[in-house]
Amino acid sequence: MPKLRTKKILPPERQFLAFPDHYVNLPGKIAFAELAKLATTDEATYGEKSGKVIARGTLVHMDADGVVTQPSATAKANAVLFNTIDIEDYDEKTDPYVNAAVLVHGFVRKDRLIGDTANVEFGDLIHVVNK
């Protein structure tokens, strides 16, 4: 008998885009070692999946090569993760990098972004609607 895999469906996530018809995403790659650093700890929304998913709207740093990392003092947040990534869907041996859609242009709501919003350097491409 085949082993059945079950998956819990999470509730709908809040939209972080202010205008959901005007944005640009680029493909980014996240090293498997970085996944745990970016994981959300929002137990109210994600419950038992807290710490096992990277929520959409997470502030990230994306370099010119498309490598996505956690923002730091030297590498400030310059992009936003567009889709939720379930860390349990990937394995370190078979998936050294995880592909992700990363928002690099658009209008976002600051109150719905996840991460340190004080350490952000969006430039002219991402516009924050409510500061």
C-alpha positions as CSV (number, residue, x, y, z in Angstrom):
1,M,0.0,0.0,0.0
2,P,1.4,3.4,-0.9
3,K,2.3,5.9,1.8
4,L,-0.1,8.8,1.7
5,R,1.2,12.2,2.4
6,T,-1.1,14.7,4.0
7,K,-0.7,18.4,4.0
8,K,-2.5,20.9,6.3
9,I,-4.0,23.8,4.4
10,L,-3.1,27.1,6.1
11,P,-5.6,30.0,6.3
12,P,-5.3,32.7,3.6
13,E,-2.4,35.1,4.2
14,R,-2.8,38.9,4.3
15,Q,-1.9,40.7,1.1
16,F,1.2,42.9,1.5
17,L,0.8,44.6,-1.9
18,A,-1.0,47.9,-1.9
19,F,-1.8,47.6,-5.6
20,P,-1.9,44.0,-6.6
21,D,-1.7,44.7,-10.3
22,H,1.5,46.7,-10.5
23,Y,4.6,44.7,-9.4
24,V,7.7,42.9,-10.8
25,N,9.1,39.7,-9.4
26,L,12.5,38.2,-10.2
27,P,13.7,34.7,-9.6
28,G,15.9,34.3,-6.6
29,K,17.7,31.4,-5.0
30,I,17.9,30.7,-1.3
31,A,20.6,28.4,0.1
32,F,19.2,25.6,2.1
33,A,21.2,26.8,5.2
34,E,19.4,30.2,4.9
35,L,15.9,28.8,5.1
36,A,15.8,28.3,8.8
37,K,17.1,31.9,9.4
38,L,14.2,33.3,7.3
39,A,11.5,31.2,8.9
40,T,8.6,33.0,10.5
41,T,7.8,32.6,14.2
42,D,4.2,33.8,14.0
43,E,2.4,31.1,15.9
44,A,-1.0,32.9,15.8
45,T,-1.2,32.5,12.0
46,Y,0.9,29.4,11.3
47,G,0.4,27.4,14.5
48,E,2.4,24.1,14.3
49,K,3.9,25.2,11.0
50,S,5.6,28.2,12.8
51,G,9.3,28.0,12.3
52,K,8.8,25.7,9.3
53,V,7.6,28.2,6.7
54,I,9.0,31.4,5.3
55,A,5.9,33.7,5.0
56,R,5.1,35.8,2.0
57,G,6.0,39.5,2.7
58,T,9.3,38.6,4.5
59,L,11.9,41.2,4.0
60,V,15.1,39.8,2.3
61,H,18.3,40.9,0.7
62,M,18.9,39.9,-2.9
63,D,22.2,40.5,-4.5
64,A,23.0,41.0,-8.2
65,D,23.4,37.2,-8.8
66,G,19.9,36.5,-7.4
67,V,21.1,35.0,-4.1
68,V,18.6,35.7,-1.4
69,T,19.8,36.0,2.2
70,Q,18.5,37.3,5.6
71,P,19.0,41.1,5.9
72,S,21.9,42.3,8.1
73,A,23.6,45.5,9.1
74,T,25.8,45.3,6.0
75,A,23.3,43.8,3.6
76,K,20.0,45.7,4.2
77,A,16.6,44.4,3.0
78,N,16.1,45.4,-0.6
79,A,13.3,43.0,-1.7
80,V,10.3,41.1,-0.5
81,L,9.6,37.4,-0.7
82,F,6.4,37.0,-2.8
83,N,5.3,33.5,-2.0
84,T,5.3,31.4,1.1
85,I,7.9,28.6,1.2
86,D,7.3,25.4,3.2
87,I,10.7,24.4,4.4
88,E,9.6,20.8,5.0
89,D,9.1,20.4,1.2
90,Y,12.9,20.5,0.7
91,D,15.9,18.4,1.6
92,E,19.5,19.6,2.1
93,K,21.0,16.8,0.0
94,T,18.7,17.1,-3.0
95,D,17.9,20.9,-2.8
96,P,21.1,22.9,-2.1
97,Y,19.1,26.0,-3.3
98,V,15.4,26.7,-3.3
99,N,13.9,28.9,-6.0
100,A,11.8,31.8,-4.9
101,A,9.8,34.7,-6.5
102,V,11.2,38.0,-5.1
103,L,9.4,41.3,-5.4
104,V,11.8,44.0,-6.7
105,H,9.3,46.6,-7.9
106,G,5.8,47.6,-6.7
107,F,3.8,49.2,-4.0
108,V,3.8,47.6,-0.5
109,R,2.1,48.1,2.8
110,K,4.7,48.5,5.6
111,D,2.3,47.3,8.3
112,R,2.1,43.9,6.6
113,L,5.8,43.3,5.9
114,I,7.6,40.7,8.1
115,G,11.0,41.6,9.5
116,D,12.8,44.6,10.7
117,T,11.2,47.4,8.7
118,A,13.7,49.9,10.1
119,N,16.6,48.2,8.3
120,V,15.2,48.6,4.8
121,E,16.8,50.1,1.7
122,F,14.3,49.8,-1.1
123,G,15.6,52.6,-3.3
124,D,13.3,53.9,-6.0
125,L,11.8,50.6,-7.2
126,I,9.7,49.5,-4.2
127,H,7.3,52.2,-2.8
128,V,6.0,52.0,0.7
129,V,2.4,53.3,0.9
130,N,1.9,53.7,4.6
131,K,5.0,54.7,6.5
